[in-house]
Amino acid sequence: MSDLPERAPDWVLFLDAERDPPKSADVFGKEVIHAKNIREFIAAVEARGEPFMVMFDWHLGAGEPDGLDAARWLVAYDRRHDILKEGFIYDSQSSDREKARDIVRLLADHLADKFDTDPEQTARAAHRRARTVTASITKPKAMPSRFRFSDR
């Protein structure tokens, strides 16, 4: 049995000013919308509604609102419009692990409150679902044979 939502939206929102987004084939053929700043992020959600998944970066450029600001906006928008469903998938690809945890925690706390579940359980489930979706994107490449160590 899959841990993914039964009714799944047809698009993924990738918020990152520097990294390239995953290819559609890497996220179950879902259309990937690449927002490079919070304005593009907001425009995508307002135009399309609930995404299948949101992948957040924290740093979006000097002087720009960050990924945590985008997550805060998404929580506030969901409180007004009820777009996020139980099982919503989210994660952060930020290299700043503390900021990535802050983004994930904010969303986990909101969704746990909304669906009357435990925040820790909600965060773990979201992480597990995100890894299911992004495994082929985030899996390390095999090390070339000339760099492998052999047992001699």
DSSP file with accessible surface (Angstrom, degrees, kcal/mol):
  #  RESIDUE AA STRUCTURE BP1 BP2  ACC     N-H-->O    O-->H-N    N-H-->O    O-->H-N    TCO  KAPPA ALPHA  PHI   PSI    X-CA   Y-CA   Z-CA
    1    1 A M              0   0  239      0, 0.0     2,-0.1     0, 0.0     0, 0.0   0.000 360.0 360.0 360.0 133.6    0.0    0.0    0.0
    2    2 A S        -     0   0   75      1,-0.1     4,-0.0     2,-0.1     0, 0.0  -0.442 360.0-147.4 -77.3 148.1    1.4    3.4   -1.0
    3    3 A D  S    S+     0   0   66     -2,-0.1    -1,-0.1   125,-0.1   126,-0.1   0.324  70.4 104.4 -93.1   6.1    1.9    6.2    1.6
    4    4 A L  S    S-     0   0   38      1,-0.1    84,-0.1     2,-0.0    -2,-0.1  -0.561  85.9 -87.7 -88.8 153.9    1.1    8.8   -1.1
    5    5 A P        -     0   0   35      0, 0.0    -1,-0.1     0, 0.0     3,-0.1  -0.251  28.8-133.8 -60.4 145.1   -2.3   10.6   -1.1
    6    6 A E  S    S+     0   0  206      1,-0.2     2,-0.7    -3,-0.1    -2,-0.0   0.934  99.6  42.2 -65.3 -49.5   -5.1    8.8   -3.0
    7    7 A R  S    S-     0   0  132     -3,-0.0    -1,-0.2     0, 0.0     0, 0.0  -0.888  84.1-172.5-100.3 110.5   -6.2   12.0   -4.9
    8    8 A A        -     0   0   37     -2,-0.7    44,-0.1    -3,-0.1    -4,-0.0  -0.909  22.2-124.7-113.8 128.8   -3.0   13.7   -5.9
    9    9 A P        -     0   0   17      0, 0.0    40,-0.0     0, 0.0    21,-0.0  -0.185  26.5-121.0 -58.2 163.0   -2.7   17.2   -7.5
   10   10 A D  S    S+     0   0  103     20,-0.1    21,-2.0    42,-0.1     2,-0.3   0.237  80.3  63.3 -99.6  16.1   -0.9   17.2  -10.8
   11   11 A W  E     -a   31   0A   2     39,-0.2    41,-3.8    19,-0.2    42,-0.7  -0.974  58.1-148.4-144.5 155.2    2.0   19.6  -10.0
   12   12 A V  E     -ab  32  53A   0     19,-3.0    21,-3.2    -2,-0.3     2,-0.6  -0.957  15.1-144.4-118.8 137.8    5.0   20.1   -7.8
   13   13 A L  E     -ab  33  54A   0     40,-2.9    42,-2.6    -2,-0.4     2,-0.6  -0.922  13.7-170.3-107.7 119.2    6.3   23.4   -6.6
   14   14 A F  E     -ab  34  55A   7     19,-2.9    21,-2.4    -2,-0.6     2,-0.7  -0.945   3.0-165.5-113.0 111.0   10.1   23.7   -6.3
   15   15 A L  E     +ab  35  56A   0     40,-3.2    42,-1.1    -2,-0.6     2,-0.3  -0.874  35.4 123.3-101.6 108.8   11.2   26.9   -4.5
   16   16 A D        -     0   0    0     19,-2.2    44,-0.1    -2,-0.7    21,-0.1  -0.856  44.6-158.3-167.0 129.1   14.9   27.6   -5.1
   17   17 A A  S    S+     0   0   35     42,-0.5    43,-0.1    -2,-0.3    19,-0.1   0.689  95.1  22.7 -83.4 -18.7   16.9   30.5   -6.5
   18   18 A E  S    S+     0   0  148      2,-0.1     2,-0.1    43,-0.0    -1,-0.1   0.776 102.8  76.8-118.3 -42.7   20.0   28.5   -7.4
   19   19 A R  S    S-     0   0   85      1,-0.1    -3,-0.1     0, 0.0    38,-0.0  -0.446  77.2-115.3 -77.1 151.3   19.3   24.8   -7.9
   20   20 A D        -     0   0  141     -2,-0.1    -1,-0.1     1,-0.1     3,-0.1  -0.590  36.7-113.2 -77.7 144.8   17.7   23.3  -11.0
   21   21 A P        -     0   0   41      0, 0.0    -1,-0.1     0, 0.0    13,-0.1  -0.300  36.5 -91.8 -74.4 162.3   14.3   21.7  -10.3
   22   22 A P        -     0   0   11      0, 0.0     2,-0.2     0, 0.0    10,-0.1  -0.313  46.4-102.5 -66.6 157.9   13.8   17.9  -10.6
   23   23 A K    >   -     0   0  153      1,-0.1     3,-1.6    -3,-0.1     4,-0.4  -0.513  28.1-113.7 -78.8 151.7   12.6   16.6  -13.9
   24   24 A S  G > >S+     0   0   49      1,-0.3     5,-1.9     2,-0.2     3,-1.7   0.877 116.9  60.0 -52.3 -39.9    8.9   15.7  -14.3
   25   25 A A  G > 5S+     0   0   88      1,-0.3     3,-0.6     4,-0.2    -1,-0.3   0.784  99.2  58.6 -62.7 -25.3    9.9   12.0  -14.7
   26   26 A D  G < 5S+     0   0   56     -3,-1.6    -1,-0.3     1,-0.2   110,-0.2   0.553 106.3  47.9 -81.9  -9.3   11.5   12.1  -11.2
   27   27 A V  G X 5S-     0   0    0     -3,-1.7     3,-2.0    -4,-0.4    -1,-0.2  -0.398 131.1 -79.9-129.2  54.9    8.3   13.1   -9.5
   28   28 A F  T < 5S-     0   0  117     -3,-0.6    -3,-0.2     1,-0.3    -2,-0.1   0.780  85.5 -63.0  57.8  30.0    5.8   10.6  -10.9
   29   29 A G  T 3 <S+     0   0   49     -5,-1.9    -1,-0.3     1,-0.2    -4,-0.2   0.611  93.0 152.6  74.5  10.3    5.4   12.6  -14.1
   30   30 A K    <   -     0   0   38     -3,-2.0    -1,-0.2    -6,-0.6   -19,-0.2  -0.442  54.3-103.4 -71.8 146.1    4.0   15.7  -12.3
   31   31 A E  E     -a   11   0A  95    -21,-2.0   -19,-3.0    -2,-0.1     2,-0.6  -0.514  35.7-142.2 -67.2 133.6    4.5   19.1  -13.8
   32   32 A V  E     -a   12   0A  32     -2,-0.2     2,-0.6   -21,-0.2   -19,-0.2  -0.902  10.9-162.0-105.3 121.1    7.3   20.9  -11.9
   33   33 A I  E     -a   13   0A  39    -21,-3.2   -19,-2.9    -2,-0.6     2,-0.8  -0.914   9.7-151.0-101.3 123.1    6.9   24.6  -11.4
   34   34 A H  E     -a   14   0A  52     -2,-0.6     2,-0.5   -21,-0.2   -19,-0.2  -0.857  12.7-173.6-100.6 107.3   10.2   26.3  -10.5
   35   35 A A  E     -a   15   0A   1    -21,-2.4   -19,-2.2    -2,-0.8     3,-0.1  -0.893   8.6-172.9 -98.3 127.2    9.7   29.4   -8.3
   36   36 A K  S    S+     0   0  107     -2,-0.5     2,-0.3   -21,-0.2    -1,-0.1   0.520  70.1  17.5 -97.7  -6.7   12.9   31.3   -7.7
   37   37 A N  S  > S-     0   0   25    -21,-0.1     4,-2.0     1,-0.1     3,-0.2  -0.940  87.6 -94.6-154.4 173.2   11.4   33.8   -5.2
   38   38 A I  H  > S+     0   0   18     27,-0.3     4,-2.9    -2,-0.3     5,-0.2   0.833 118.7  59.3 -67.0 -30.2    8.4   34.2   -2.9
   39   39 A R  H  > S+     0   0  138      1,-0.2     4,-2.4     2,-0.2    -1,-0.2   0.936 109.2  43.0 -64.2 -44.3    6.5   36.2   -5.5
   40   40 A E  H  > S+     0   0   85      2,-0.2     4,-2.2     1,-0.2    -1,-0.2   0.873 113.2  54.1 -67.6 -35.8    6.6   33.4   -8.0
   41   41 A F  H  X S+     0   0    0     -4,-2.0     4,-2.1     2,-0.2    -2,-0.2   0.951 111.3  44.0 -60.3 -51.0    5.8   30.9   -5.2
   42   42 A I  H  X S+     0   0   37     -4,-2.9     4,-2.9     1,-0.2     5,-0.3   0.927 112.2  52.7 -62.3 -45.2    2.7   32.9   -4.2
   43   43 A A  H  X S+     0   0   54     -4,-2.4     4,-2.1    -5,-0.2    -1,-0.2   0.902 109.2  50.0 -59.7 -40.5    1.6   33.4   -7.8
   44   44 A A  H  X S+     0   0   13     -4,-2.2     4,-2.4     2,-0.2     5,-0.3   0.939 113.7  44.0 -65.2 -46.1    1.8   29.6   -8.5
   45   45 A V  H  X S+     0   0    0     -4,-2.1     4,-2.7     1,-0.2    -2,-0.2   0.928 114.2  49.5 -66.7 -43.3   -0.2   28.7   -5.4
   46   46 A E  H  < S+     0   0  109     -4,-2.9    -1,-0.2     1,-0.2    -2,-0.2   0.879 117.4  41.4 -64.0 -35.0   -2.9   31.3   -6.0
   47   47 A A  H  < S+     0   0   86     -4,-2.1    -2,-0.2    -5,-0.3    -1,-0.2   0.850 129.8  23.7 -80.2 -33.1   -3.2   30.3   -9.6
   48   48 A R  H  < S-     0   0   92     -4,-2.4    -3,-0.2     1,-0.3    -2,-0.2   0.577  88.9-146.3-114.7 -15.4   -3.2   26.5   -9.2
   49   49 A G     <  +     0   0   21     -4,-2.7    -1,-0.3    -5,-0.3    -2,-0.1  -0.502  63.3  17.6  82.5-149.1   -4.2   25.7   -5.7
   50   50 A E  S    S-     0   0   27     -2,-0.2   -39,-0.2    33,-0.1     2,-0.2  -0.368  70.6-146.6 -65.5 125.5   -2.8   22.7   -3.8
   51   51 A P        -     0   0    0      0, 0.0    38,-0.2     0, 0.0   -39,-0.2  -0.519  19.5-124.0 -83.1 160.2    0.5   21.3   -5.2
   52   52 A F  S    S-     0   0    6    -41,-3.8    37,-1.0     1,-0.3     2,-0.3   0.892  93.4  -6.8 -63.6 -40.3    1.3   17.6   -5.0
   53   53 A M  E     -bc  12  89A   0    -42,-0.7   -40,-2.9    35,-0.1     2,-0.4  -0.990  60.5-148.0-155.9 148.2    4.5   18.5   -3.2
   54   54 A V  E     -bc  13  90A   0     35,-1.6    37,-1.7    -2,-0.3     2,-0.5  -0.994   8.4-165.5-122.0 131.0    6.5   21.6   -2.2
   55   55 A M  E     -bc  14  91A  12    -42,-2.6   -40,-3.2    -2,-0.4     2,-0.4  -0.978  16.5-159.1-114.3 119.6   10.2   21.5   -2.0
   56   56 A F  E     -bc  15  92A   0     35,-2.6    37,-1.5    -2,-0.5    38,-0.8  -0.844  15.2-165.0-105.9 136.1   11.6   24.6   -0.1
   57   57 A D        -     0   0    6    -42,-1.1     3,-0.1    -2,-0.4   -41,-0.0  -0.778  15.2-147.2-100.2 157.3   15.1   26.2   -0.1
   58   58 A W  S    S+     0   0   54     -2,-0.3     9,-2.4     9,-0.2     2,-0.6   0.922  79.9  59.3 -88.8 -54.7   15.7   28.6    2.7
   59   59 A H        +     0   0   82      7,-0.2   -42,-0.5     1,-0.1    -1,-0.2  -0.636  52.9 168.8 -83.7 119.0   18.1   31.2    1.0
   60   60 A L        -     0   0    7     -2,-0.6    -1,-0.1     1,-0.4     2,-0.1   0.119  61.4 -64.0-115.5  18.8   16.4   32.8   -2.0
   61   61 A G  S >  S-     0   0   25      3,-0.1     3,-2.0   -24,-0.0    -1,-0.4  -0.141  70.4 -53.6 114.3 151.9   19.0   35.6   -2.5
   62   62 A A  T 3  S+     0   0   96      1,-0.3    -3,-0.0    -3,-0.1     0, 0.0  -0.320 124.1   8.2 -60.4 131.7   20.2   38.7   -0.7
   63   63 A G  T 3  S+     0   0   87      1,-0.2    -1,-0.3    -2,-0.0     3,-0.0   0.465 103.9 117.7  78.3  -0.1   17.4   41.0    0.4
   64   64 A E  S <  S-     0   0   65     -3,-2.0    -4,-0.3     1,-0.1    -1,-0.2  -0.738  75.5-101.1 -97.4 148.1   14.7   38.5   -0.6
   65   65 A P        -     0   0   47      0, 0.0   -27,-0.3     0, 0.0     2,-0.1  -0.341  49.0-127.0 -57.9 150.3   12.2   36.9    1.7
   66   66 A D     >  -     0   0   35     -7,-0.1     4,-1.7   -29,-0.1     3,-0.2  -0.316  22.5 -91.1-100.4-178.2   13.4   33.3    2.5
   67   67 A G  H  > S+     0   0    0     -9,-2.4     4,-2.4     1,-0.2    -9,-0.2   0.810 124.0  57.6 -63.4 -31.2   11.9   29.9    2.3
   68   68 A L  H  > S+     0   0   19      2,-0.2     4,-2.6   -10,-0.2    -1,-0.2   0.905 104.9  51.8 -66.9 -37.2   10.6   30.1    5.9
   69   69 A D  H  > S+     0   0   54     -3,-0.2     4,-2.4     2,-0.2    -2,-0.2   0.904 109.2  50.6 -62.6 -39.3    8.7   33.2    4.9
   70   70 A A  H  X S+     0   0    0     -4,-1.7     4,-2.6     2,-0.2    -2,-0.2   0.916 110.2  49.2 -64.6 -41.3    7.2   31.2    2.0
   71   71 A A  H  X S+     0   0    0     -4,-2.4     4,-2.4     2,-0.2    -2,-0.2   0.912 110.5  50.6 -64.7 -40.9    6.2   28.4    4.4
   72   72 A R  H  X S+     0   0  125     -4,-2.6     4,-2.4     1,-0.2    -1,-0.2   0.907 110.7  49.4 -61.4 -42.6    4.6   31.0    6.7
   73   73 A W  H  X S+     0   0   46     -4,-2.4     4,-3.0     2,-0.2    -2,-0.2   0.929 109.7  51.5 -62.3 -43.2    2.7   32.4    3.8
   74   74 A L  H  X S+     0   0    0     -4,-2.6     4,-2.7     1,-0.2    -2,-0.2   0.910 110.0  49.3 -62.3 -40.9    1.5   28.9    2.7
   75   75 A V  H  X S+     0   0    4     -4,-2.4     4,-2.2     2,-0.2    -1,-0.2   0.944 113.4  46.2 -62.2 -48.0    0.2   28.2    6.3
   76   76 A A  H  X S+     0   0   35     -4,-2.4     4,-1.4     1,-0.2    -2,-0.2   0.919 113.1  49.8 -62.6 -40.7   -1.6   31.5    6.4
   77   77 A Y  H  X S+     0   0   26     -4,-3.0     4,-2.7     1,-0.2     5,-0.3   0.913 109.8  51.0 -64.8 -41.1   -3.1   30.9    2.9
   78   78 A D  H  X S+     0   0    3     -4,-2.7     4,-2.9     1,-0.2    -1,-0.2   0.883 105.1  56.6 -65.0 -36.4   -4.2   27.4    3.9
   79   79 A R  H  < S+     0   0  170     -4,-2.2    -1,-0.2     1,-0.2    -2,-0.2   0.863 116.1  37.2 -62.6 -33.2   -5.9   28.8    7.0
   80   80 A R  H  < S+     0   0  148     -4,-1.4    -2,-0.2    -3,-0.2    -1,-0.2   0.828 133.4  22.7 -84.6 -35.2   -8.0   31.1    4.8
   81   81 A H  H  < S-     0   0  101     -4,-2.7    -3,-0.2    -5,-0.2    -2,-0.2   0.466  86.7-136.2-118.1  -5.9   -8.5   28.8    1.8
   82   82 A D     <  +     0   0   92     -4,-2.9    -4,-0.1    -5,-0.3    -3,-0.1   0.910  50.9 144.8  50.6  55.6   -8.1   25.2    3.1
   83   83 A I        +     0   0   20     -6,-0.1     2,-0.5   -34,-0.1   -33,-0.1   0.749  40.8  85.6 -94.9 -25.6   -6.0   23.9    0.2
   84   84 A L        -     0   0    0     -9,-0.1     2,-0.2   -34,-0.1     3,-0.1  -0.675  63.7-159.7 -85.5 128.0   -3.7   21.5    2.0
   85   85 A K    >   -     0   0   79     -2,-0.5     3,-1.8     1,-0.1    30,-0.1  -0.612  33.8 -80.3-101.4 162.2   -5.0   18.0    2.4
   86   86 A E  T 3  S+     0   0  127      1,-0.3    -1,-0.1    -2,-0.2    25,-0.0  -0.339 120.3  32.4 -59.4 135.4   -4.0   15.3    4.9
   87   87 A G  T 3  S+     0   0   20      1,-0.2    -1,-0.3   -82,-0.1    -3,-0.0   0.496  80.7 165.7  91.7   4.0   -0.9   13.6    3.5
   88   88 A F    <   -     0   0    3     -3,-1.8     2,-0.5     1,-0.1    -1,-0.2  -0.256  32.1-132.2 -52.8 137.8    0.4   16.8    1.8
   89   89 A I  E     +c   53   0A   0    -37,-1.0   -35,-1.6   -38,-0.2     2,-0.3  -0.843  37.4 153.5-103.3 131.6    4.1   16.2    0.9
   90   90 A Y  E     +c   54   0A   2     -2,-0.5     2,-0.3   -37,-0.2    40,-0.3  -0.984   5.9 156.9-152.2 153.4    6.7   18.8    1.7
   91   91 A D  E     -c   55   0A  12    -37,-1.7   -35,-2.6    -2,-0.3     2,-0.4  -0.960  31.7-119.6-163.6 173.5   10.5   18.9    2.4
   92   92 A S  E     -c   56   0A   3     -2,-0.3   -35,-0.2   -37,-0.2     8,-0.1  -0.995  10.0-170.6-130.0 130.4   13.4   21.3    2.3
   93   93 A Q        +     0   0   38    -37,-1.5   -36,-0.2    -2,-0.4    -1,-0.1   0.215  43.6 138.8 -97.1  14.1   16.5   20.9    0.1
   94   94 A S        -     0   0    3    -38,-0.8     6,-0.1     1,-0.2    -2,-0.1  -0.291  54.6-142.6 -62.5 139.0   18.3   23.7    2.0
   95   95 A S  S    S+     0   0   99      1,-0.1     2,-1.2     2,-0.0    -1,-0.2   0.708  89.8  82.5 -74.7 -17.5   21.9   23.1    2.8
   96   96 A D     >  -     0   0   63      1,-0.2     4,-2.5     2,-0.1     5,-0.2  -0.744  68.5-168.3 -86.0  96.6   21.3   25.0    6.1
   97   97 A R  H  > S+     0   0  112     -2,-1.2     4,-2.5     1,-0.2    -1,-0.2   0.830  81.8  55.2 -62.0 -33.4   19.9   22.0    8.0
   98   98 A E  H  > S+     0   0  118      2,-0.2     4,-2.0     1,-0.2    -1,-0.2   0.942 111.4  43.9 -65.2 -44.7   18.7   24.2   10.9
   99   99 A K  H  > S+     0   0   60      2,-0.2     4,-2.1     1,-0.2    -2,-0.2   0.889 111.9  54.0 -66.8 -38.1   16.7   26.4    8.5
  100  100 A A  H  X S+     0   0    1     -4,-2.5     4,-2.4     1,-0.2     5,-0.2   0.930 108.8  48.9 -60.8 -44.0   15.4   23.3    6.7
  101  101 A R  H  X S+     0   0  152     -4,-2.5     4,-3.1     1,-0.2     5,-0.2   0.887 108.1  54.8 -63.0 -38.2   14.2   21.8   10.0
  102  102 A D  H  X S+     0   0   63     -4,-2.0     4,-2.2     2,-0.2    -1,-0.2   0.912 109.6  46.8 -61.5 -42.2   12.4   25.1   10.8
  103  103 A I  H  X S+     0   0    0     -4,-2.1     4,-2.0     2,-0.2    -2,-0.2   0.954 115.6  44.6 -64.1 -49.3   10.5   25.0    7.5
  104  104 A V  H  X S+     0   0   26     -4,-2.4     4,-2.9     1,-0.2    -2,-0.2   0.915 113.1  51.6 -63.4 -41.8    9.5   21.4    8.0
  105  105 A R  H  X S+     0   0   76     -4,-3.1     4,-2.9    -5,-0.2     5,-0.2   0.910 107.0  53.1 -62.9 -43.2    8.6   22.0   11.6
  106  106 A L  H  X S+     0   0   48     -4,-2.2     4,-2.1    -5,-0.2    -1,-0.2   0.948 114.2  41.6 -57.8 -48.1    6.3   25.0   10.8
  107  107 A L  H  X S+     0   0    0     -4,-2.0     4,-2.8     2,-0.2     5,-0.3   0.909 114.1  52.0 -67.7 -40.6    4.4   22.9    8.2
  108  108 A A  H  X S+     0   0    0     -4,-2.9     4,-2.7     2,-0.2     5,-0.2   0.926 110.4  48.6 -62.0 -43.2    4.3   19.8   10.5
  109  109 A D  H  X S+     0   0   70     -4,-2.9     4,-2.2    -5,-0.2    -1,-0.2   0.925 113.3  47.6 -63.3 -42.9    2.9   21.9   13.4
  110  110 A H  H  X S+     0   0   12     -4,-2.1     4,-2.7    -5,-0.2    -2,-0.2   0.949 115.5  43.4 -62.9 -49.2    0.2   23.5   11.1
  111  111 A L  H  X S+     0   0    7     -4,-2.8     4,-2.5     2,-0.2    -2,-0.2   0.875 112.5  53.0 -68.9 -34.7   -0.9   20.2    9.6
  112  112 A A  H  X>S+     0   0    3     -4,-2.7     5,-2.4    -5,-0.3     4,-0.6   0.919 112.9  44.9 -64.8 -41.3   -0.9   18.4   12.9
  113  113 A D  H ><5S+     0   0  125     -4,-2.2     3,-0.6    -5,-0.2    -2,-0.2   0.930 114.1  49.5 -66.2 -43.9   -3.1   21.1   14.4
  114  114 A K  H 3<5S+     0   0   56     -4,-2.7    -2,-0.2     1,-0.2    -1,-0.2   0.887 122.7  30.9 -63.5 -40.8   -5.3   21.1   11.3
  115  115 A F  H 3<5S-     0   0   57     -4,-2.5    -1,-0.2    -5,-0.2    -2,-0.2   0.257 108.5-117.3-106.8  12.0   -5.8   17.3   11.3
  116  116 A D  T <<5 +     0   0  153     -3,-0.6     2,-0.3    -4,-0.6    -3,-0.2   0.942  68.9 131.5  52.8  54.8   -5.5   16.7   15.0
  117  117 A T      < -     0   0   52     -5,-2.4    -1,-0.2    -6,-0.1    -2,-0.1  -0.803  66.6 -81.9-126.2 173.3   -2.4   14.6   14.8
  118  118 A D     >  -     0   0   75     -2,-0.3     4,-2.7     1,-0.1     5,-0.2  -0.620  32.2-139.8 -78.1 128.6    0.9   14.5   16.6
  119  119 A P  H  > S+     0   0   44      0, 0.0     4,-2.7     0, 0.0     5,-0.2   0.880 102.3  51.1 -58.2 -39.3    3.4   17.0   15.1
  120  120 A E  H  > S+     0   0   94      2,-0.2     4,-2.5     1,-0.2     5,-0.2   0.931 112.5  46.0 -63.9 -43.8    6.4   14.6   15.4
  121  121 A Q  H  > S+     0   0  117      2,-0.2     4,-2.6     1,-0.2     5,-0.2   0.901 112.4  51.3 -64.4 -41.3    4.4   11.9   13.6
  122  122 A T  H  X S+     0   0   17     -4,-2.7     4,-2.4     2,-0.2    -2,-0.2   0.927 111.3  47.3 -62.3 -44.5    3.3   14.4   11.0
  123  123 A A  H  X S+     0   0   13     -4,-2.7     4,-2.4     2,-0.2    -2,-0.2   0.923 113.4  47.8 -64.8 -43.9    6.9   15.5   10.3
  124  124 A R  H  X S+     0   0  139     -4,-2.5     4,-2.6     2,-0.2    -2,-0.2   0.922 112.8  48.6 -63.4 -42.8    8.1   11.9   10.1
  125  125 A A  H  X S+     0   0   17     -4,-2.6     4,-2.7     2,-0.2     5,-0.2   0.918 112.0  48.8 -64.8 -41.4    5.3   10.9    7.7
  126  126 A A  H  X S+     0   0    1     -4,-2.4     4,-2.9    -5,-0.2    -1,-0.2   0.917 111.7  49.7 -64.0 -41.2    6.0   13.9    5.5
  127  127 A H  H  X S+     0   0   89     -4,-2.4     4,-2.5     2,-0.2    -2,-0.2   0.932 111.5  48.6 -63.0 -44.4    9.7   13.2    5.4
  128  128 A R  H  X S+     0   0  131     -4,-2.6     4,-1.9     2,-0.2    -2,-0.2   0.932 113.7  46.1 -62.1 -45.1    9.0    9.5    4.5
  129  129 A R  H  X S+     0   0   21     -4,-2.7     4,-2.0     1,-0.2    -2,-0.2   0.916 112.0  51.4 -65.1 -41.5    6.6   10.5    1.7
  130  130 A A  H  X S+     0   0    0     -4,-2.9     4,-3.0   -40,-0.3    -2,-0.2   0.916 109.8  49.4 -62.6 -41.5    9.0   13.1    0.4
  131  131 A R  H  X S+     0   0   82     -4,-2.5     4,-1.2     1,-0.2    -1,-0.2   0.857 107.5  55.2 -67.3 -32.9   11.8   10.6    0.3
  132  132 A T  H  < S+     0   0   74     -4,-1.9     4,-0.3    -5,-0.2    -1,-0.2   0.928 115.1  39.3 -62.3 -42.7    9.6    8.2   -1.6
  133  133 A V  H  < S+     0   0    4     -4,-2.0     3,-0.3     1,-0.2    -2,-0.2   0.897 124.7  36.2 -74.3 -41.2    8.9   10.8   -4.2
  134  134 A T  H >X S+     0   0    1     -4,-3.0     4,-2.7     1,-0.2     3,-1.2   0.370  80.4 109.1-100.6   8.1   12.5   12.3   -4.4
  135  135 A A  H 3X S+     0   0   47     -4,-1.2     4,-1.7     1,-0.3    -1,-0.2   0.889  82.4  47.8 -53.4 -43.6   14.6    9.1   -3.9
  136  136 A S  H 34 S+     0   0   64     -3,-0.3    -1,-0.3    -4,-0.3    -2,-0.1   0.751 115.2  46.6 -72.8 -19.1   15.7    9.1   -7.5
  137  137 A I  H <4 S+     0   0   54     -3,-1.2    -2,-0.2  -111,-0.2    -1,-0.2   0.884 121.1  33.6 -85.6 -41.3   16.6   12.8   -7.3
  138  138 A T  H  < S+     0   0   75     -4,-2.7    -2,-0.2    -7,-0.1    -3,-0.2   0.540  86.0 115.2 -97.2  -7.7   18.5   12.8   -4.0
  139  139 A K  S  < S-     0   0  146     -4,-1.7    -4,-0.0    -5,-0.3    -3,-0.0  -0.435  74.1-112.0 -65.0 130.6   20.1    9.3   -4.1
  140  140 A P        -     0   0  118      0, 0.0     2,-0.1     0, 0.0    -1,-0.1  -0.339  32.9-110.4 -63.2 145.6   23.9    9.7   -4.3
  141  141 A K        -     0   0  176      1,-0.1     2,-0.0    -3,-0.1    -3,-0.0  -0.419  40.3 -93.7 -71.6 150.6   25.5    8.6   -7.6
  142  142 A A        -     0   0   82     -2,-0.1    -1,-0.1     1,-0.1     3,-0.1  -0.368  43.7-109.4 -64.6 142.6   27.6    5.5   -7.5
  143  143 A M        -     0   0  101      1,-0.1    -1,-0.1    -3,-0.1     5,-0.1  -0.573  38.2-104.2 -74.3 133.5   31.2    6.1   -7.0
  144  144 A P    >   -     0   0   71      0, 0.0     3,-2.3     0, 0.0     4,-0.4  -0.276  30.9-116.0 -56.9 145.1   33.3    5.5  -10.2
  145  145 A S  G >  S+     0   0   92      1,-0.3     3,-1.3     2,-0.2    -2,-0.1   0.804 111.4  65.1 -58.2 -30.7   35.2    2.2   -9.9
  146  146 A R  G 3  S+     0   0  199      1,-0.3    -1,-0.3     3,-0.0    -3,-0.0   0.690 104.6  47.4 -68.3 -14.5   38.6    3.9  -10.0
  147  147 A F  G <  S+     0   0  106     -3,-2.3    -1,-0.3     2,-0.1    -2,-0.2   0.449  88.0 107.3-102.1  -3.6   37.8    5.6   -6.7
  148  148 A R    <   -     0   0  149     -3,-1.3     2,-0.4    -4,-0.4    -3,-0.0  -0.524  68.3-128.4 -75.4 145.9   36.5    2.5   -4.9
  149  149 A F        -     0   0  199     -2,-0.2     2,-0.3     2,-0.0    -2,-0.1  -0.733  22.7-152.0 -92.1 138.6   38.7    1.0   -2.3
  150  150 A S        -     0   0   74     -2,-0.4     2,-0.7     0, 0.0     0, 0.0  -0.796  19.1-115.5-109.6 155.0   39.4   -2.7   -2.6
  151  151 A D              0   0  171     -2,-0.3    -2,-0.0     0, 0.0     0, 0.0  -0.790 360.0 360.0 -86.0 115.2   40.2   -5.2    0.1
  152  152 A R              0   0  270     -2,-0.7     0, 0.0     0, 0.0     0, 0.0  -0.817 360.0 360.0-110.8 360.0   43.7   -6.4   -0.5
